[in-house]
């Protein structure tokens, strides 16, 4: 039997749970587990981000924005630049994988985004 993957798990203020991948292999497993289902996913505009999945179909826009802040917080963009981070959010049904895509890489048909402010990310680090 294979080793169980331990995603980063965070509970938002509302009690809604989110899961985040810790690396490309975890992102691959996380997205494949939830794609084509009724979930909201997030990823930064730039590479080197965890994929984030909101594990509650009754999430609010407040939950999505809070999840976007966590997604930004654990991204390479934040680690390397310490500036505002653009985070895309999208329906899992809009995610696709082509055979030639690297591990942890997916395409998305339609998305929205938040520009996550530096001050909001710094609040999480306290």
N, CA, C and O of each residue as an XYZ file, in Angstrom:
504
protein
N       0.844     -1.183      0.000
C       0.000      0.000      0.000
C       0.881      1.235      0.000
O       1.879      1.278      0.719
N       0.526      2.260     -0.808
C       1.336      3.474     -0.946
C       1.257      4.388      0.260
O       0.372      4.264      1.106
N       2.195      5.300      0.316
C       2.247      6.290      1.387
C       1.137      7.315      1.186
O       0.944      7.806      0.074
N       0.410      7.641      2.246
C      -0.667      8.610      2.169
C      -0.075     10.016      2.057
O       0.853     10.365      2.786
N      -0.617     10.813      1.145
C      -0.143     12.184      0.943
C      -0.740     13.078      2.014
O      -1.945     13.046      2.264
N       0.109     13.875      2.642
C      -0.332     14.801      3.681
C      -0.286     16.223      3.127
O       0.756     16.879      3.155
N      -1.429     16.691      2.623
C      -1.517     18.055      2.120
C      -1.494     19.024      3.290
O      -1.820     18.657      4.418
N      -1.107     20.267      3.014
C      -1.225     21.324      4.027
C      -2.722     21.562      4.202
O      -3.431     21.785      3.221
N      -3.199     21.519      5.420
C      -4.625     21.683      5.713
C      -4.804     22.891      6.624
O      -4.138     23.011      7.652
N      -5.720     23.792      6.232
C      -5.973     25.010      6.996
C      -7.476     25.170      7.154
O      -8.239     24.916      6.222
N      -7.890     25.591      8.334
C      -9.299     25.889      8.584
C      -9.444     27.415      8.614
O      -8.789     28.100      9.399
N     -10.306     27.921      7.752
C     -10.537     29.357      7.665
C     -11.364     29.849      8.844
O     -11.902     29.044      9.605
N     -11.468     31.149      9.000
C     -12.231     31.718     10.119
C     -13.661     31.211     10.172
O     -14.221     31.055     11.257
N     -14.263     30.949      9.012
C     -15.651     30.481      8.945
C     -15.802     29.011      9.319
O     -16.917     28.519      9.495
N     -14.662     28.305      9.440
C     -14.704     26.871      9.692
C     -14.525     26.051      8.424
O     -14.414     24.827      8.490
N     -14.496     26.709      7.273
C     -14.295     26.036      5.995
C     -12.851     25.539      5.907
O     -11.912     26.247      6.268
N     -12.696     24.307      5.420
C     -11.356     23.717      5.308
C     -10.814     23.895      3.905
O     -11.541     23.771      2.919
N      -9.499     24.194      3.828
C      -8.812     24.241      2.535
C      -7.618     23.295      2.593
O      -7.031     23.066      3.650
N      -7.277     22.752      1.429
C      -6.097     21.909      1.287
C      -5.167     22.579      0.286
O      -5.620     23.113     -0.727
N      -3.860     22.553      0.568
C      -2.858     23.134     -0.320
C      -1.771     22.111     -0.570
O      -1.342     21.407      0.344
N      -1.322     22.031     -1.833
C      -0.194     21.168     -2.157
C       1.096     21.783     -1.645
O       1.218     23.005     -1.560
N       2.069     20.928     -1.302
C       3.358     21.411     -0.786
C       4.447     21.435     -1.862
O       5.488     22.066     -1.677
N       4.208     20.749     -2.989
C       5.178     20.706     -4.084
C       4.450     20.243     -5.344
O       3.244     19.998     -5.313
N       5.180     20.124     -6.449
C       4.555     19.767     -7.734
C       3.831     18.418     -7.668
O       2.734     18.277     -8.208
N       4.442     17.429     -7.009
C       3.798     16.106     -6.912
C       2.502     16.177     -6.124
O       1.503     15.564     -6.501
N       2.520     16.930     -5.022
C       1.289     17.077     -4.245
C       0.240     17.874     -5.017
O      -0.946     17.546     -4.976
N       0.677     18.923     -5.724
C      -0.273     19.674     -6.552
C      -0.942     18.754     -7.566
O      -2.151     18.824     -7.783
N      -0.143     17.896     -8.179
C      -0.668     16.943     -9.168
C      -1.746     16.055     -8.535
O      -2.837     15.900     -9.084
N      -1.427     15.484     -7.388
C      -2.369     14.592     -6.710
C      -3.621     15.336     -6.247
O      -4.735     14.829     -6.375
N      -3.432     16.521     -5.717
C      -4.555     17.308     -5.203
C      -5.518     17.693     -6.327
O      -6.728     17.506     -6.207
N      -4.980     18.225     -7.402
C      -5.842     18.652     -8.505
C      -6.540     17.455     -9.137
O      -7.737     17.519     -9.417
N      -5.811     16.366     -9.365
C      -6.445     15.183     -9.969
C      -7.564     14.632     -9.088
O      -8.558     14.110     -9.593
N      -7.401     14.750     -7.784
C      -8.428     14.249     -6.863
C      -9.720     15.069     -6.951
O     -10.814     14.521     -6.814
N      -9.593     16.378     -7.178
C     -10.761     17.255     -7.106
C     -11.207     17.847     -8.442
O     -12.285     18.437     -8.516
N     -10.399     17.701     -9.506
C     -10.812     18.291    -10.780
C     -12.061     17.607    -11.306
O     -12.325     16.441    -11.016
N     -12.807     18.348    -12.073
C     -14.073     17.890    -12.671
C     -15.167     17.689    -11.620
O     -16.167     17.018    -11.876
N     -14.971     18.275    -10.440
C     -15.989     18.217     -9.388
C     -16.361     19.645     -9.006
O     -15.760     20.603     -9.491
N     -17.342     19.777     -8.147
C     -17.865     21.088     -7.783
C     -17.080     21.708     -6.620
O     -17.587     21.819     -5.503
N     -15.844     22.106     -6.899
C     -15.005     22.759     -5.893
C     -14.399     24.020     -6.499
O     -14.308     24.159     -7.718
N     -13.989     24.929     -5.630
C     -13.237     26.105     -6.054
C     -11.761     25.809     -5.808
O     -11.393     25.296     -4.751
N     -10.919     26.133     -6.787
C      -9.472     25.970     -6.673
C      -8.799     27.322     -6.863
O      -9.365     28.237     -7.460
N      -7.581     27.428     -6.343
C      -6.816     28.660     -6.474
C      -5.363     28.343     -6.807
O      -4.854     27.269     -6.488
N      -4.708     29.304     -7.458
C      -3.278     29.207     -7.784
C      -2.811     30.612     -8.136
O      -3.581     31.396     -8.691
N      -1.579     30.939     -7.828
C      -1.086     32.264     -8.182
C      -0.922     32.388     -9.685
O      -0.845     31.389    -10.400
N      -0.869     33.615    -10.151
C      -0.667     33.860    -11.576
C       0.698     33.343    -12.023
O       0.840     32.833    -13.134
N       1.691     33.477    -11.161
C       3.049     33.038    -11.490
C       3.262     31.588    -11.057
O       2.585     31.111    -10.146
N       4.188     30.889    -11.696
C       4.500     29.505    -11.296
C       5.071     29.447     -9.875
O       5.490     30.457     -9.310
N       5.074     28.244     -9.325
C       5.666     28.049     -8.002
C       4.692     28.314     -6.881
O       5.044     28.904     -5.860
N       3.488     27.883     -7.073
C       2.419     28.123     -6.104
C       1.790     26.800     -5.701
O       1.779     25.846     -6.478
N       1.268     26.749     -4.486
C       0.445     25.586     -4.172
C      -0.880     25.701     -4.915
O      -1.402     26.801     -5.095
N      -1.418     24.576     -5.343
C      -2.824     24.584     -5.719
C      -3.578     24.500     -4.408
O      -3.161     23.797     -3.487
N      -4.667     25.202     -4.325
C      -5.491     25.236     -3.122
C      -6.900     24.816     -3.515
O      -7.420     25.248     -4.544
N      -7.513     23.973     -2.694
C      -8.888     23.529     -2.932
C      -9.714     23.863     -1.698
O      -9.321     23.559     -0.572
N     -10.863     24.494     -1.923
C     -11.795     24.790     -0.824
C     -12.730     23.591     -0.695
O     -13.473     23.265     -1.621
N     -12.681     22.940      0.469
C     -13.428     21.697      0.684
C     -14.780     22.004      1.339
O     -15.072     21.523      2.434
N     -15.589     22.799      0.663
C     -16.927     23.114      1.152
C     -17.664     23.774      0.000
O     -17.246     24.829     -0.477
N     -18.734     23.178     -0.445
C     -19.455     23.721     -1.591
C     -20.276     24.960     -1.225
O     -20.821     25.619     -2.111
N     -20.370     25.281      0.060
C     -21.155     26.450      0.465
C     -20.251     27.618      0.868
O     -20.640     28.455      1.682
N     -19.050     27.672      0.298
C     -18.129     28.748      0.642
C     -18.668     30.097      0.170
O     -19.503     30.171     -0.732
N     -18.176     31.152      0.796
C     -18.561     32.517      0.439
C     -17.390     33.206     -0.257
O     -16.289     32.658     -0.320
N     -17.627     34.392     -0.772
C     -16.538     35.171     -1.358
C     -15.497     35.520     -0.294
O     -14.315     35.656     -0.608
N     -15.917     35.661      0.935
C     -14.970     35.921      2.033
C     -14.042     34.725      2.191
O     -12.837     34.897      2.377
N     -14.592     33.507      2.118
C     -13.771     32.290      2.202
C     -12.791     32.218      1.030
O     -11.619     31.890      1.215
N     -13.271     32.522     -0.170
C     -12.410     32.448     -1.347
C     -11.257     33.433     -1.213
O     -10.114     33.095     -1.522
N     -11.548     34.656     -0.753
C     -10.475     35.644     -0.593
C      -9.496     35.208      0.494
O      -8.287     35.352      0.317
N      -9.985     34.682      1.606
C      -9.085     34.218      2.667
C      -8.219     33.065      2.158
O      -7.026     33.012      2.457
N      -8.802     32.148      1.397
C      -8.023     31.051      0.815
C      -6.971     31.601     -0.146
O      -5.856     31.082     -0.209
N      -7.320     32.650     -0.895
C      -6.367     33.274     -1.817
C      -5.181     33.871     -1.065
O      -4.055     33.838     -1.562
N      -5.417     34.406      0.105
C      -4.323     34.958      0.917
C      -3.373     33.841      1.337
O      -2.155     34.014      1.289
N      -3.917     32.698      1.748
C      -3.061     31.556      2.111
C      -2.296     31.050      0.893
O      -1.109     30.736      0.987
N      -2.977     30.972     -0.251
C      -2.321     30.525     -1.481
C      -1.139     31.444     -1.797
O      -0.052     30.970     -2.128
N      -1.352     32.744     -1.696
C      -0.279     33.714     -1.940
C       0.844     33.549     -0.925
O       2.021     33.597     -1.281
N       0.484     33.358      0.324
C       1.462     33.248      1.411
C       2.463     32.106      1.180
O       3.643     32.250      1.498
N       2.011     30.992      0.639
C       2.867     29.821      0.435
C       3.449     29.744     -0.981
O       3.965     28.702     -1.385
N       3.365     30.841     -1.729
C       3.873     30.845     -3.105
C       5.329     31.296     -3.179
O       5.831     31.974     -2.283
N       5.994     30.908     -4.261
C       7.356     31.380     -4.509
C       7.358     32.864     -4.845
O       8.330     33.560     -4.547
N       6.298     33.359     -5.455
C       6.204     34.778     -5.770
C       6.332     35.601     -4.481
O       7.093     36.567     -4.437
N       5.600     35.224     -3.447
C       5.682     35.926     -2.160
C       7.061     35.730     -1.526
O       7.676     36.686     -1.053
N       7.535     34.492     -1.520
C       8.832     34.195     -0.916
C       9.950     35.029     -1.546
O      10.823     35.542     -0.845
N       9.912     35.157     -2.860
C      10.997     35.819     -3.580
C      10.868     37.337     -3.665
O      11.880     38.034     -3.744
N       9.638     37.863     -3.650
C       9.440     39.287     -3.927
C       8.869     40.106     -2.778
O       9.102     41.313     -2.712
N       8.134     39.482     -1.879
C       7.494     40.184     -0.751
C       6.682     41.392     -1.223
O       6.723     42.464     -0.618
N       5.938     41.191     -2.324
C       5.051     42.222     -2.873
C       3.664     41.625     -3.050
O       3.460     40.436     -2.806
N       2.712     42.446     -3.474
C       1.368     41.958     -3.766
C       1.452     40.756     -4.716
O       2.343     40.681     -5.561
N       0.506     39.819     -4.562
C       0.493     38.595     -5.364
C      -0.883     38.443     -6.008
O      -1.906     38.555     -5.332
N      -0.903     38.190     -7.307
C      -2.165     37.959     -8.009
C      -2.492     36.463     -7.919
O      -1.684     35.614     -8.295
N      -3.692     36.160     -7.413
C      -4.137     34.778     -7.241
C      -5.389     34.546     -8.076
O      -6.382     35.262     -7.940
N      -5.332     33.544     -8.934
C      -6.486     33.145     -9.741
C      -7.348     32.181     -8.939
O      -6.829     31.343     -8.202
N      -8.651     32.298     -9.082
C      -9.560     31.305     -8.511
C     -10.528     30.887     -9.612
O     -10.923     31.681    -10.467
N     -10.895     29.600     -9.555
C     -11.640     29.016    -10.661
C     -12.377     27.777    -10.194
O     -12.080     27.210     -9.142
N     -13.344     27.371    -10.998
C     -14.082     26.138    -10.727
C     -13.233     24.949    -11.146
O     -12.589     24.976    -12.195
N     -13.235     23.921    -10.336
C     -12.444     22.717    -10.637
C     -12.853     22.087    -11.965
O     -12.034     21.440    -12.618
N     -14.103     22.266    -12.372
C     -14.555     21.694    -13.646
C     -13.879     22.358    -14.846
O     -13.918     21.816    -15.951
N     -13.267     23.513    -14.645
C     -12.586     24.226    -15.728
C     -11.101     23.878    -15.833
O     -10.386     24.466    -16.644
N     -10.635     22.938    -15.030
C      -9.232     22.531    -15.036
C      -9.055     21.366    -16.013
O      -9.893     20.468    -16.092
N      -7.951     21.402    -16.750
C      -7.653     20.294    -17.662
C      -6.163     19.975    -17.619
O      -5.345     20.787    -17.186
N      -5.835     18.771    -18.080
C      -4.451     18.296    -18.117
C      -4.207     17.682    -19.491
O      -4.932     16.785    -19.923
N      -3.169     18.183    -20.175
C      -2.751     17.591    -21.452
C      -1.566     16.675    -21.201
O      -0.813     16.870    -20.247
N      -1.403     15.683    -22.052
C      -0.353     14.676    -21.857
C       1.048     15.262    -21.775
O       1.889     14.717    -21.060
N       1.328     16.343    -22.475
C       2.678     16.901    -22.492
C       2.964     17.878    -21.348
O       4.057     18.442    -21.288
N       2.017     18.087    -20.452
C       2.218     19.023    -19.337
C       3.037     18.370    -18.229
O       2.850     17.194    -17.919
N       3.936     19.136    -17.642
C       4.773     18.651    -16.542
C       3.931     18.296    -15.327
O       2.770     18.691    -15.217
N       4.538     17.545    -14.417
C       3.890     17.215    -13.144
C       3.586     18.511    -12.399
O       4.444     19.387    -12.282
N       2.370     18.623    -11.903
C       1.955     19.799    -11.150
C       1.479     20.949    -12.012
O       1.128     22.007    -11.490
N       1.458     20.762    -13.329
C       1.031     21.812    -14.254
C      -0.313     21.441    -14.864
O      -0.514     20.317    -15.322
N      -1.222     22.399    -14.862
C      -2.559     22.210    -15.410
C      -2.963     23.456    -16.172
O      -2.376     24.523    -15.993
N      -3.949     23.320    -17.007
C      -4.541     24.456    -17.688
C      -5.886     24.764    -17.066
O      -6.514     23.904    -16.447
N      -6.325     26.011    -17.239
C      -7.617     26.443    -16.711
C      -8.332     27.222    -17.808
O      -7.752     28.116    -18.424
N      -9.582     26.882    -18.045
C     -10.348     27.525    -19.123
C     -10.807     28.935    -18.755
O     -10.676     29.850    -19.568
N     -11.334     29.127    -17.568
C     -11.879     30.414    -17.126
C     -11.472     30.653    -15.675
O     -11.472     29.724    -14.868
N     -11.127     31.888    -15.344
C     -10.760     32.212    -13.967
C     -11.084     33.658    -13.649
O     -11.292     34.487    -14.534
N     -11.118     33.927    -12.362
C     -11.204     35.267    -11.794
C      -9.933     35.451    -10.988
O      -9.154     34.510    -10.841
N      -9.712     36.644    -10.465
C      -8.512     36.792     -9.644
C      -8.688     37.840     -8.557
O      -9.548     38.718     -8.633
N      -7.848     37.714     -7.554
C      -7.687     38.702     -6.494
C      -6.260     39.200     -6.564
O      -5.338     38.424     -6.815
N      -6.074     40.483     -6.346
C      -4.741     41.025     -6.145
C      -4.546     41.066     -4.629
O      -5.050     41.963     -3.953
N      -3.812     40.088     -4.106
C      -3.628     39.975     -2.664
C      -2.551     40.954     -2.219
O      -1.418     40.916     -2.701
N      -2.917     41.815     -1.309
C      -2.028     42.871     -0.834
C      -0.981     42.327      0.136
O      -1.228     41.405      0.913
N       0.176     42.929      0.056
C       1.308     42.578      0.919
C       0.894     42.593      2.392
O       1.262     41.692      3.145
N       0.138     43.598      2.803
C      -0.260     43.720      4.216
C      -1.124     42.538      4.669
O      -1.026     42.104      5.816
N      -1.971     42.015      3.769
C      -2.827     40.876      4.122
C      -2.002     39.603      4.326
O      -2.293     38.799      5.212
N      -0.975     39.434      3.498
C      -0.107     38.251      3.640
C       0.711     38.365      4.931
O       0.882     37.385      5.657
N       1.207     39.556      5.202
C       2.022     39.762      6.410
C       1.210     39.479      7.674
O       1.760     39.025      8.678
N      -0.105     39.746      7.626
C      -0.983     39.461      8.769
C      -0.973     37.966      9.122
O      -1.026     37.604     10.298
N      -0.905     37.102      8.098
C      -0.886     35.653      8.339
C       0.412     35.210      9.003
O       0.446     34.210      9.719
N       1.465     35.956      8.759
C       2.790     35.564      9.254
C       3.011     35.939     10.708
O       4.029     35.577     11.298
N       2.059     36.664     11.293
C       2.218     37.085     12.703
C       1.935     35.957     13.651
O       2.021     36.135     14.866
